[in-house]
Amino acid sequence: MINIKILMSLVSAIFKVAITFGLIFNISFTAAPSISTGRIALLIMFILYGRSAFYLLARFALSNKLFITLTSLLLPFTVFWLGINGTEDSVMFSRVFWFLIFTVLGAFLYVRMSRFDLNTAMLFYLLATMLQVMFVFYSVLSPEFRDWVDVALVNSGNIDFSEGVRFSGFSNGGGAILSLQLCLGVVASLVLFTQMKSGGGKFGLVLAALLITIATLFVGRTGLYVSLSLMFGFIFFSTRSQLIPIFLIISLFGGYLYLQSMDLDGVEIEGNDVKLARTFNWALDVFLIGESSSANNLIAKLSNTREMGVTNLLIGSGRVSELGPEVKNYSGHDSGYLQALYALGLPLSILFYGALLGVYVRMLIPLHGDLKVIGIMLVFLIFSLEIKEPFIFKYTLPFFILVYLYIARIQCLNRVNKKYLS
């Protein structure tokens, strides 16, 4: 006879993984584009955990007054610019609003759903990521699935998936943001690795990290490079046994050498239009030609940035998009820092990013050991990636970091208190 308690726990876990999947990948369907899975997940979590999440948020706000006050004041500031510029470009207002909802409130709802347990929070994220990894691999193998996704889901990116070079799994756009969402699954596996004592369990986590990294090959270089950097950084700075992570790196390096030895131009999947040679040449360009085309593009675009007057420098313009025959960046560049500078002005941009960094540093202080190593890598990561794109306003990365640092801080403080009370 099935144990009812175990069955209910399993159903609850599956439900929470589904909520996590919907929240982090925020999928919109063409049938109802404004009703995304992220908004549904937030609504469900708010109904279930809203009261306790607001209590946590209030305590967080008391400890981080500058950040919460400043971010909240950005809303009327962007509304002011909407009144001047018109409502055609409401991107900055939308970014700030959803940053507060998804990143800040959403993080505390997720903390409450995870019952303040770091392993639970990371496990939910890792399982949701592995589900998306399965969709990525399936999209590589199945043109029918890609065609269905192209019709059923809103394509919010600028990637032509019909080329058979890059793949979106079960998401709206693929590219850098999806690859980054996936690579955070690698972070989740590293966190669980530090908490686990079982050798078999650690091997499973390493295998999961390896599969996620392989999946980023087909999705976006950003996630691929970040995954590799995080794993190398963890191995270099970790205080734990290095045997299994070293196995992972050897596996990745061996796979790279194997790809180098293959003639992928002649590799085909029957009935499929996948172009593996172009996929791997694009994903591994920094290794194959010694430089990154993405980095070169970022540098080249600096010459396209809009001229800035003194007024714009001081109070911004409220603009992110330049409307016309094609919607372009008002700043002329993809960098999150430059887009914030042109929209908010220099003083507010410095205050916002500085206040966010202050929140992270304050939460990092009580951490120790591998938890602190991973936290420092995440904080360095978010401010480095903002050079490329406005990832802070694409919610998943700052959401993940806030969840991680908040629960890890509680965990470390509890250990210290127990030590002194025992």
C-alpha positions, 0 to 999 in steps of 0.5 A: 500500500502506498504511504499517503504521507510520502505520496503527498510529499512527492506531489507537493515537490512536483508542484513546487518544481513546476512553480519554479520552472514557470517562474524562472523561464516565464513562458508566454503563449501566443494564445494569451501573451500577457498571461505568462507562466511567471505571472501565474507562478507569482500569483500562486505563491502570493496566495499561498505564502504572501502574508509571511513573504511580506513579513520577510520583505518588511524585515529586509526593507528595514535592514536595507532602507537605501536600496528599497527606498531608492528602487521604489522612488525610481517608479515615480521618476520613470512615470515622470518621464512617461508624462514627458516622452509619452507612453510609447517607451515604457520600458524603464518603468516596466523594468523597475516595476517588474524588478520589484515584483519578480526579483524582490517580492518573488525572491521572498515568496520563493524563500518561503516556499522553500521553507528557508532551506538552502538545499530545498531552494537549490534542488527545486531550481536544479530540477526545473533547469534539468527539465529545460535541458531535456527540452533543449536536447529534444528541440535539437533532435525534433524539428516538429517540436521546434515548429510547434514552439515557434507557433505556440510560444511568443518569440521575444528574441531576435534569433531565427531558430529555423536555421538549425544553429541555435535552439530555444528548448521550451522558452520564448527566446533562447539566447543569452538569457536562457543560457544564463538561466540554465547555468544557474542550475550549475550554481545550484548543483555546486551549492548542493555539492558543498552540502552533500556528504554522499559520494554517489549524490555528488557524482549525480550533481556533477553529471547534472552540471555537465549536462547543463553545460552541454545544453548551453552549447546549443543555446548561448555562449554566455551561459556556456562561458559562465558555467565553465568559469564558475566550475573552474572558480569553484575548483580553484577556491573550494575548501572541499574535496577536488576529486569529483570536480576535477573529473568534471573538468577532465570530461569537459576538456576531453569532450572539447578535444573530441569535438575538435577532432570531428568533421562536423560538416558531414554530420547530419541528423536524418530528417532534421536541418540541424547544422552542428558544425555552425553551432559548435563553431559559433559557441566555441569561437573564443577557443577556436579563433582565440577571440570572442565575436560577442566581445568584439561586437560590444566594443564595436558598438561603443562607437554607435552610442548616442551623444549625451548632453549635460541634462541627460547626464544628470537626470537621464531621458527616461528612454530605453527604446528608440521607436521607428521602422525598427525598435532600437536601443536609445543609448545605441548599445546593449550594455545595461550600464549604458542603458541605465545611464541614458534612462536614469542619468549618472547620479541615479544609476550610480546610486542604484547599482551601488545600493544593490552592491551594498545589499549583496556585500552586507549579506555576504559578510556572515557567510563562510567557506564554500558558501561565501566562495559561491556568493562572491562569484555570483556577485562578481558575475552579475555586475560583470554581465551587466556590461553585456546586457541589462541582466539585472533587469531580466530578473532571474539572476538577481532573483537567484542571488537574493534567494541564495544569499538570504537563505545562506546568511540565515543558515550561517548565522544559525550555525554561529548562534548554535556554536555559542549557545552549545 
